C-alpha cells in the first residue's frame, strides 16, 4: 500500500470499530513546545509533579519512540443525557463529570485501538510496530489531535471538533508506518468567551491557558491535600471533575450522542452520588464503587474530602 492508501485503510478501520473521528500526523517535535515549557515554569500544573517528568517525550514523541514515523489520533464521543435520580429522593447529591459516568475510558479506547491495529495488519498482510496511548503516556494528546485534524485546542484548552464538540475521548497509536497526514484542524473559537466566563474559579488567566491549580477538576481529582477554602466555596455540587466550561460551548449544543453503551452510567448514583453515603462509606466500599471506572483516580479520602466540602 502507498502512504495515502494506508491512511485511508487505517481511518476506515477506525470507523469500523466505532471511533467518531480520526486523523493522522507525523511523529516529531510538538509545534507549541515553548508553550508547554512556559506553562510548567509558571506553576500552572499545581501539585501534578508528574507533568514535569519525561518532558522530552511530551515535546517530541520520537524521543521516547524513536522508530515512530506516523501517529493515528482518534476521538470517541461520550456525550449523553444525564440519568434521572428517583423523584422521591431528596437526599443531597453531588455531581460527577460526564466522562466518568460509565466504564473506564482507558480500557474502552485501548480495546478499540487494538482492534484497529489488528484490522490494519490484516489489510497489509503483515505486522507493524505500534504503541497505543490512552491518557497514560508522557505525551500531549491534544497537540497531536490538532495536528491530525481531530480537533482544535479551544480557549478552555479542550480539544474541540466542529461536529462533536468537546465531549470525546482521545486515543493515540504511534506506528512505524509511513502514512500520509490528514489536514490539521483550524481554530473556530472566534470571539466567543463563554467557557472562560463560565468557570466558577476563574481558572483561565487568559484565553487558551488554564491554571490547573485553580480548576475544579484538578482540585477534586488530582490535588491530594486540603482544598483552599476560597476555592472550596466555589465547587458548587461538583464532587468529581467539572463540566462547566464545556456545557456552555456552542459546539456542544449539537444533538450528537455517544453510541458506546459502556459509557452509560449503571445508575443515577454514578452521575449524582449521595453525599451522605460517600461520607459514611469506608475505603473498601468506595474502592469497590469506583472499580473499573475513571473515578478510581480519586482516593477514598479524596471522595470524602470533596463530599464534606460541598455538603
N, C-alpha and C positions, 0 to 999 in steps of 0.2 A: 504494500500500500504506500501511496505517496503521503507526505505530511498532511496535505489537505484531506485526503481520504481518511486518514487516521482521525483527524479532527471530527469529521462527520460521523465516523464509526463510534468514537467514544462518547460523543454527545447523544447519539441515538441510543447507546447503551444506558446512559444516564436517564434518558426519557423513559426507557422501558422499565427500569426499576422504581420509578416514581418520583425522581427529583423534578422540581418545578422549574428550575433554571440551571444552566451550566455554561461554562466558558473555559477557555484555555489561555494561559500566558506563559511567557518564557521564565525559566528559573534563572534567578540572578539578583543583583542588588535591588533593594527597595527604593523606589524613586524618592520617597519622603523620609529618608534616613535621618536627616538633620532634625525633622520634626520630632521623631521618637527620642533622639538624644536630648533635645531641649526639654521635652515633656518630662522625662525621667529626672533630669537635672533640677527641674523646678519643683520636684517633690510631689508631682501630680499623682503618683502611684500610691500615695499614702503608705500603709504598712505592708503593701504587697511586695516584699523584698525580692520575691522570685522573678519579678519583671525586670530586675536589674541583672539577672543571671543570663548567661548564654546570649549576650547582646549581639554577638557576631551572627548567629543564625537568625535572629529577629531582623537584622538588617540585610542579610543575604542568605537565603535558604541553602545555597550551594556550599556555604562554609561548613554546614552540617552534613549535607548530602551532596558530595562533590560530583557524583555521577548524574545528578538530576539535570535534565535538559528542558522539560516542559512540566507544567503544573495544571491539572484539572481542578477547577473550583466549582462546587455545586451548591445549590440552595434548596432547602426543603421547608416548605411552608408549615407553620404550626398555628396559624390564626383560626380561632373558633369562638363560638359564643360561650359565655360562662354558664356553668350549671346553676340551677336554682336551688337555694337552700330550702329546707322544709318550711312551709308557710307559717306553721305554728311554733317555730323555733325562734325564740327571741334572745338566745344567748349571744354574747358579744363575740364576733368573729373578726379575724384578721384577713388580709388578702395576700395571695401568693402570685408572683408574676406568671403570666400565661405560659412561658416557655417551660415551666417546671410542673405543670399540672399532671402530665402523663408519665409514660416510661422515660427512662434516661435517654436523652437525645444522643449522647455519645455512642451508645450501643446501636441505636436505630440507624443513625447516619453511617457509622462504620460498616454495619452489615450490608447496607445498600452499596457502599463504595467497593466493598469486597466483591459483590455481585457484578458491578461494572467491570472490575479488573478481570474477572473470570470470563465475562461476555466478550471483552476485547481480545483476550488471549485466544478464545475460540475463533474469533473472526480473523486474527492474524496467523492462526495455526502455529503459534509459538508463545513461549513465555517472555516476559519482560520484567525489568526491575521496577519496583514501585514502593512507595511508603505512604500509608494513609494517616492523616492527621485530622482529628476532630476535637479542637479546642483543648488539647492537652500538650501539644508540642510548642517549643520556643520559636514560633513563627507569628507573623501578624496577618491573620486570615483576611481581615477587611481590606488591607492594602492589595493582597493578591486578588480579592474579589473585584476590586475596582479595575485592576489591570486586565482581568479576564472578561470584563463586561458583565459581571454578575450583579453589580450594584455600585452606586457611588457612595462616598462617605459623607453623610449628612452633617448638618450643623450640630446635631446631638451626638456625633461620632458613630452613629449606627450605619451599617450598610443598608442602603435603600434601593429598591428596584421599582421602576415606574409602574409595574403591574402588581407586584406582590407587596409593595410597601416595605416594612422592616421586620415584620413578624415571620422571619425564616431563619433556619439554622444554616451555618456554613460548614462545608466539609472540603477537605483538600486531599488530592492524591498527586504526589510528585512522582514523575516517571523518567526513565532514561530514553524514552521515545522522542523523536523529533516530530513535533506536532505543530501545525500552523496555528498561530494565536488567533483568537477572536478579537474583535474591536473593543478597546477599553470603554468603560462607561463614563459619560459626562455628567456633570453636576446639574441637577434640576431643582435645587432648593430655591433659587432665585432670591427674592427679598423676604421670604417667609421667615418668621422667627417664633412660630407657635411653640415649638419644642423647647426653646430657650425660656420663653415666658412661663411655660407650664411647670418648670422644675421647682418643687417646693423648697429645696435647699440652696437654690442659686449655684448649682454645681458647674455652670458654664461661665468661666471668666470672660470668654469671648466666643463667637461662633466657631465651630469646628474644633473646639478644645474643651475637654472635660477635666475638672479637678476631681479625680476619683475619690479623694478623701472626703468630699462633700456629698457624694452620690448615695442615695438611699440603698441602691443595690449593693454597693460596696459596704456600707455600714451594717447591713443586715446579713450579708453572706461572707464577706472576706475579712472584715475587721473583727479581731478576736477580743479586744479589750472593751471596757465600758464605752458607751456612746456619749459623746459630748452632749450635755443637757440642752444646749442651744440648738443642736441638730435633732436631738431625740424628740423634741416637741413638734417637729415638722414632719415626722414619719407618717402621720395620718393613720391609716389602717394597715400599712404595709408591714407584714411580718417576715416576708422573704421576697427580696427583689423589689422592683418597681417598674411600672409600665407607663408612667405619666407622660414622659416626653414622646412616647410612641403613639399613644392613643389619640393625641391631638394632631398628628401628622396627616396632612391631606392625602398622602399616598396610601394611608392605611384605611381609607374610607371605601375602598373598592370591595365589592362583595366577592372576595376570593377567600375560601376557607380550605383548611387542610383536608387532604384525602387519606392521611395516615391515621388509622384507628388507634395505634399505640400511643398517640399523643393525647387522647381523650382522658379526662380525669375519671378515676374509678368511682368517685362520689363527690358530693358538694364540698366535703372537708378537704379534698385535695387542692381546691382553689380558695376555699374560705374556711380555714381551720378554726375551731372553737378555742379561744384563748385560755379559758379555764382548764380545758383538757391538756393543753400544752404545759401549763404551769404545774399541773398535778402529775404529769407523766414522769416516769423515771427514765434513765438513759436508755435502757434496753428497749423500752416501748417506743421512744422517739426514733431510735435507730431502725426498728422494725417498720415503723410507719414510713420512713424515707428510703428504705432499701430499694435498690434498682430504680431510683428516681434521682433527678438532678438535685432535689432538695437535700440529698445526703451530704452535699458540700458543707452545709452548716452543721456544726457540732450540737449535741443536745443542749449544752449550757447556753449556746447562742440562741437557740429556739426559745428557751425560757427567758433569756435576757430581752429578746425582741418582743415577746408577748407581754412581759412586765412593763416595758416602755410604753406600749400602745394601749394597754387595757384601760 
